[in-house]
């Protein structure tokens, strides 16, 4: 089904639900007012915070329901989009039902009209990161790097599970891990939710389950999808190792992002290409241009990988964390004040990785 057909179907479904309702609640995410053309159905930010009936009920009585709503941002904020009903997600939103359908649906409540406002300046995301051992060291590093880069309001919760059990679908199927993650999302404050990949679970199932849950708690949750490097690096030449990851990233991963964007129009869904860091380091090592590394694999902190399976050694962790910082917060790494003490310029490598990444798959 094409994206346009999906959007039209969603709109028609919403109109049918609205036609069978007498209350049409308004929800505000962020800070701003939802104003009505009639002037009788305004839901201000103060009303919303107070739980006013203007917002929680927005009762439809006596005849047809025909209204146009506009999002007006508070100072320091901007209107981002409508999360429900309107195919024109950024302009005025018109909704309604004729008198007969209103009369036939006394006491029912429609899906809320959701208005999303965003701050003009991002000072940090409330984040949740879930994944395996090729993902977790980079998630763990975001606390330091986000704060060091000036994003002092960055917060995060991280849930780890090794190997295939760290895939999104596996974490959903694990009752204990699911409960941990849901408890973090249930605050309703999470605006960045990052997941990874494992080939044991190649379908969209796990991503759908988690995105549905996250958006139900906060309709403006951003979704970051981070593709790790390939395991068993010693079984590849450096060139084949890098090329194999690049091919998978440009097909499998970008296709996955495209499919999810089709299913969740308006939601920010983007990629973190940190897996490329392993290929870049391997090629530099093979060319004799990585003086900080003595060997490809070692358990002594002087390699790219700390074991034959491919878990990251220090230099790969540090490089990948810089890719995450640029991908999530857009930090200019060439001026970022952090010196990890390597001879090779990790900031330049991370910058090149993100500069080469297809901008269509970056964070908006």
Buried (B, 14 or more C-beta within 10 A) or exposed (E): EEEEEBBEEBBEEBBEBBBBBBBBBBBBBBBBBBBBEEEEBBBBBEBBEEEBEBBBBBBBEEEBBEBBBBBBBBEEBEBBBBBBBBEEBEBEBEBBBEEEBBBEBEEBBBBBBBBBBBBEEBEBBBBBBBBBBBBBBBBBBBBEBBEBBEBEEBBBBBBBBEBEBBBBBBBBBBEEBBEBBBEBBEEEEBBBBBBBBBEEBEEBBBBBBBBEBBBEBBBBBBBBBBBBBBBEBEEBEBEEBBBBBBEBBEEBBBEBBBBBBBBBBBBBBBBBBBBBBBBBBBBBBBEEEBEBBEEBBBEEEBBBBBEEBBBBBBBBBBBBBBBBBBBBBEBEBEEBEBEBEBEBEBBEBBBBBBEEBEEEBBBE
